[in-house]
Amino acid sequence: MSLFYFLIHLAINILIVGLFLYSKLLPYQDRLTGQYRQTFNFFSSIFKPVLSLFSGIKPFQVGTGLAVDMTQILLLIILLVLNYFY
């Protein structure tokens, strides 16, 4: 059983790192090349459908003309909670 939990834990950690990279590279996705584009597309195929489930959440206003996308933060919190309990 411990191998199973290790693999789940590893997968969740990879998704957390992937979410970070996805959020940072999203504005520059058209400039990615080669293996980086393939990696981005892989994580994009995972995160786009999941993030669309939370599309009703409005961005949080943090300044004049500046808002934070709460869907990615909510997904991060969910992944961190899953990581803690597995």
Secondary structure, DSSP 8 states (H G I E B T S, - for coil): -HHHHHHHHHHHHHHHHHHHHHHHHGGGGGG--HHHHHHHHHHHHHHHHHHHHTTTS--EEEETTEEE-HHHHHHHHHHHHHHHH-
